[in-house]
Amino acid sequence: MPRLLSLNSYHYRRGGSDVVYFEHDAMFRRMGWDTAQMSMHHPKNIPSEWSEFFVDELEFGHEYGVGQKLAMASKVIYSFEGQRKLSALLDRFSADVAHVHCIYHHLSPSVLPVLKKRGIPVVLTAHDLKIACPAYKMLNDGGICEQCKGGKVWNVVRNRCLRGGLATSALVALESGLHKMLGVYRNNLSRVVTPSRFYRQKLIEWGWPADMLTYIPNYVDSNAYSPSYEAGSYFLFFGRLAVEKGIRTFIRAATRSGVKVRVVGTGPLEAELKAEAEGADVEFLGYRSGSELWDLVRGSRAVVLPSEWYENAPMSVLEAYACGKPVIGADIGGIPEMIVPDVTGWLFPSGDVDRLAELLSRVSAMPAATIAEYGRNARELVARDFTQERYAREMVELYGGLGRLAA
C-alpha cells in the first residue's frame, strides 16, 4: 500500500488551500493509500491521530512578549522544532511521497531537507506565489508588483508589503533572502504543481525551471451541487472583503449601473464598502457557508469575480459553474483560462469600473433564456474538464514518475 504524507500549516478549513489539503488526503485514502498529516496546533483543528507531531501554534495576529516574539521570528526563518517533529513522524510513517501545501511561516521550508535526506520525493502545490514573491501575491499598495524578481527581496521592506508594517516585512525579507540563498525550495522539491497555466508561466518568468512545474487544475465534484439555470435578479460576490479581491471596484460599478447586488463575506473593507454602497441596491449578508451559500449562488443571475491581483485558479468559478451559474471575471491571473467569453461568462479589464458597470447593465438586460444557456454551458464545462477523476489520474501519474513510486 503506497503511503502519502501531507503537510500544511493549518489543520482546519481556514481557506481554499486548506480545503485542498484535506480533500487531497481524503481522496487518496479512498483510493486505498495510507496517509498521514503534519500541521500546526490550533484551537480550531480537526482531530488527527498524528497531532503529537504537530508544531506549536504560531500566529502573527496574537499578543506575545518580546522573548516569545524573538523565538517565533526564528521559527519563521528556520524551524528546528518542525525538523525534529517531522523526523519523529517519519520514524513511525515511512512515506513514499510527501505533498506540501502552505507551510511557509508555520512549519517553514526547513522541513523540506528532512524529507529529501530520507529519499522521499516532495511535491508542492503552488496555491499562491510565495516561492517567487516573498509577500505571496505580487501585490502592494500601488497594485501589481514584480519588483523582487531576480532576488531583490529588499523591496518587501521598502514597500512594507506585509501588513503594511516594517518589522513583519523585514522579517519576511530576511526569511526569503535566506531561503533563496540556501535553495531550500529549489534544491529539495521534486516537482511544483500549478493549478493554473498562468502560475506556471509566471514562475518560469521568475526563474523556475519549466521541467519542475506541472499544471494540474483544481476540481469540483459537480454531482455534489444541484444546479439552477433560472436567471436570478441579483449579482453575487462571495469571498473576502479585501482590496485584492476587487470588491471596491464591483460596488462602485454596481452603484453606477443600478443593478441589484448581494455580497457574502467579511473582511477589512466591510465598513468602508457599506458606507460607499449607501443608497444603492447592495445587501451585505456577512459570512455564509454550506447549503445557505449555495442557495444564494443558485438564486443569482451571475457570480462576479472582480479580482485585482494574480488570482490562481479560483474555486469560486468552479463552484458557480457547478451551481449552473455564469461568471463575470476580471481578466487577470488564471481567471481568463477558466471563463469562455460569451459561452460560460464574461471578462472585463481588472480594476475598470466603467467597463464592469457596462457589463453588469448588459447582462442584467439579457433574456432569461440566454442566462440559462450560459449556465448550462458552465455546468457542462466543469463536469467535463474539472473533474475529481482527472485530478486523481494526473496526480497519480505525477507521483508515479518520482522516486520510490517510479516504475
N, C-alpha and C positions, 0 to 999 in steps of 0.2 A: 504494500500500500504506500503510494507516494505521500510525502509529508511537506506541508506548506506552512511557513511561519509568516504572519502578517504583523507589521509594525506601524503604529500610528500614535500620535500624541494623545488623542482623546479616545476613550472607550465608551462614549455615548454619542448619540446622533446630534452633534453640535452644528454641523454644516454639511454641505454636499460631499466633501471629501471623506468625511467620517461615515456617511451613508454608504459610499462606495466601498470603504474598508470593511464594513460589516457585511454588505451584500456579496462582496467578492469571496470572503471567507465562507459564508453560508453556502454559496454556490458550489465551491469546491468540496465542501463536506457532503453535499447532496450527490456529488459525482463520485463519492467513495474515497476521497482523500482524507488523511488525518491532518488536522490543523491545530495550530496554537497561535496565541497573540501576545504581543508585548506592547505596553502602553504606559500611561502615567496615572497615578492615583488621583481620583477626583470624586467629590461627593455625589455627582450625577452618574457615575459609571454604572454600566450594566454589569451584573455579577460575572466573574470569569474564574475558571479553575486555574488560570495562570497568573492571578493578581499578585501572588507573592513575589513575582519577578518584575512587577511594575515599578517605575521610578517614583520618587516623591513628587508631590504636586509643586508646580512652578507656574504662577500666574502673574503677569506684569501688572494687572489692574489692582492687585491686593496691596494692603498696607504692610510693610515689613521694616524691621530695624536695619541699621546700617550694616551690621555683621551679616544678617540674612541676605541683604541685597548684594553684598560682595560675593557671598557663596553662590547665589543664584546667577550672578553675572558670569562667574567662572564656568557654571554648568552650561550656560547658553553657548559659550565658546567651545567647551570640550567637557563632556560628562563622563568622568571616571565611574560614577555610580551606574550610568547606563551600560558601560562596558562590563562591569562586574556582574550586574544582574542578567545581562544577555548571555554572558558566558555560563552562568549557573543554569539558565533556562536551556541552553543548548546541551548541557551535560545530561539533561533529562529528555530533551526532544531533539533528535538528530534530524534537522530539516534537510530536505532535498533542494528546496528553493526558498528564498526569502523575498517577500513582496513588501516594499516600503511605500507608505503613503506620505502623510505630512508628519515629519519627525523633527523639524528644524530646531526650534529653541528648547524643546522639552526633552526629548530623547537625545537630540543632537546627532549630527552625522558621525560622531565619534564611534557609534555602534557599527558603522559600515566596515572598518578594518577588521573587527572581530569576526564578522561573517566571512570576509574574504580569507582570513587566516585559517578558518575551518574548511575552506574549499566549497563554501555554499554560494551558488550564483545569486546575485541580488538584482531584482527588477524594481525600478522606481516609477510610479505613475506621477507625471508632472501635472498635478491638479492646479498649479499656479506656475509662476515664472521664477521661483526662488533660486533655482540652480543657475540662473543667469543674473537676475536682478536682486540685489540684497533686500530690497523692500517688497518683493513678491510681485508687484503689479505693473512695473514700468510706468508709474504714475506719481506725480507730485502735485502741489497746489497750482502749478502752471499748466497742468494737463499731462498728456502722454510724454514720457521721459525715457530716453535711452542713453543718458549721459555716462552711465557706468560701463558701457560696452568697452571691452579691451582691458578690463580690470581696474578702471578708475573709480574705485569704491568710495573715495573721499567725497564724492558728490552726494552721497547719502547724508553726510554731516552738513555739507554746505546748504542742501535743500531741506534739511530737517524732515526727511522722508517718513520717519517712524513716529506716528502720533504727534507730529509737529514739535517733538522735543529733542533737545541737543543730546542729553545723556543717553536716551534709548537709541537714537540714530548713531551716536558714536560707538556704542556697544555693538550694534549690528554691523557697522562698517568694519570694526575690528574683527568680529566673527567671520564675516565674509572674506576679508582680506587674508586671514589666516587659513581658512578652508581652501581658498583658491591656491595659496602658496603651497599647501601640503597636498593638494589634489585629492581631498577626501571624497569628493563625489566622482571626479573623472577616473581616479585610479581604482575605485572599489565597486563601482556599479557595472553590472554586466550589460544591462540594457535599460533604456528610458522609454516608457510608454507615453505617448501624447494622445489625448482624446480628440484633439483637433489637428488638422493638417497645418493650420496657421501656427500652432505652437511648435510643431516640428520644424517648420521653416524658420521661425523666429530664433529657436535655439541653435540652428545651423548658422544663422547670421551672427550669433554671439559666440561662435567658435566651437560648438559641439560637433563631433564627427557624425556625419549622416548615418553611418552604419551602426551607431549606438542608439538610434532613435527609431521607434516603431509606432506607427499610427494604428491605434485600436480605439474605435469610437465607443462612447458610453452606450448604454442600452436602457430600455424600459420595457417592462412586461405589459404590453398593450392589453392583454387579456384581463389584467387586474383593474382596468379602467372601463367604465361604461360611458361610451361616447354620446354626445348630444349635438346634433347638427343644426338645431334651431338657432336662428340668429337672435342673440340677446340684445338688450337695449343699452348696455354699458361696455366700456373698455376696461380691462382689468390689468393692474400691475400687482405682482406678488413677489416680494423679496425684501432685502434690507434697504431701509431708507437712508442711503448714504450717497455721497457725491458721485462716486464712480459708477453707480447704478443708473445715473442719468434721470433720476426721478424728478429733479427740479425742472429739467427741460420738458418732461412729459406733462407736469402740472401746468406749466406756462403755455404749452401747446394746447392742452385741453381747455384751459381758460379762454384762449384766443378763438378756438374753434367752436366752443359752446357745447361740446359733447358731454355725455354722462360718463363719469369715471368712478371706479371703485378701487381703493388702494388697500392691499393686505400686507402687513408687515410693520415692523418698528425699526427705529434707528435714530442716529444723531440729528437728522434733519427734520424729524417729525413736527416739532413745534413751529419751525420756520415754514414748512410746507403748508400746514394748516392755516397759518396766517395769510400766506400768499394765495391760497385757494378760496379764501372767504368770498362768498357771493357767487361762486361757480358751483356747478353740479358735480362736486367731488366729495365722496364719502370715504373717510378713513376708518377701516374696520379692525385695525390692530392685528395681533398675531392670530392666525388661523392655521389649522393643520388637519390632516386626515380627510374624512368624508366632507367635513364642513368646507374645507378649502376646495376640494374637487367639485362640489356643488356650485361654488362661486365661479370656478373656471368654466364649467358646463353652461352656466347661465349667461356667460359673457358673449359679446359679439366677436371680440378678438382679444388675445393676450398681447400686451405691449412690453417689449424688452428694449428700453432706450439707453443702453449702456454707453459709458464714455471712457471705458478702459479696455484693455485687450482681454475680453472675455475668452474663455477657453472653449468649452462645449456645453453650454448651459443646459442642465437637466430640465429647466422650466420650459424650454422649447419642446423637448420630447414629451413632457407631461401634458402640455397644452395639446399637442398633436394627438396623443392617446385619448384625450377627452373630446376629440373631434373639433378642435378649435384652431383657426389660422392664427399666425403670429405676425405682428408688426415689430420688426427688429432694426436696430442700428447697424450700419454697415461697418462694423469694427470687430477685430479679433476673429474668433471662429464662428460668429453668428451667421455671416453670409453663406457659409458652406452648409448650413442646416436649413436655410429657407430658400425655396424655389420661388422666385418672384412671379406674382400673378398666377401661382398654382397652389402653393401652401401658405402664402402670406405675402408680405411686402417689406421692402427695405427703404430706409431713409438715411441721409448723411448724419452721422453721430453728432449730437450737440446742436443740430439745426432746428430751432423752434419753429420757424416758418414752414419748413418742408414737412415737419411732423404734423403741424396744425392742418396743413393742406391735405395730408394723407388721412388724418383722422376724419376730416369732413367728407372726403371721398368715400372712405369705407363705410361711414355712417349712412351715406345716401345710397349705397349699393342695395340691389334687391336681395331679399332674404334667401332666395334660391341660389344666388351667386355665393353668398357667405357659406351656405350649406355645402355647396360644391367644393369650395376651398377646404372646408373642414373634413370632408370625406377624403380629399386628396392627401391632407395632412395625416389622417389616421392610416391610410394605405401606405404612405411613405414610412412611418415609424414602425408599422407592423412588418414591413418588408426588409428595411435596411438597418434598423437599430434594435436588433433582437438580442435576447439573452443567449440564444443558441450561437449566434455569430460571435459574440463577445467570448463565450466559453471556448469555442473552437479555436479562435485566433490566439487566445491567451495560452491554451494548452500547447498549441504549435510553437509559440514563443518559448515557453518553459522547456519543451521537448528538445529544443536546439541548444540548451545551455547545460554545461557541467554534468551533474550527476544524473540528470534525466535524459541526456542526449542518447540517441540510439546507438 
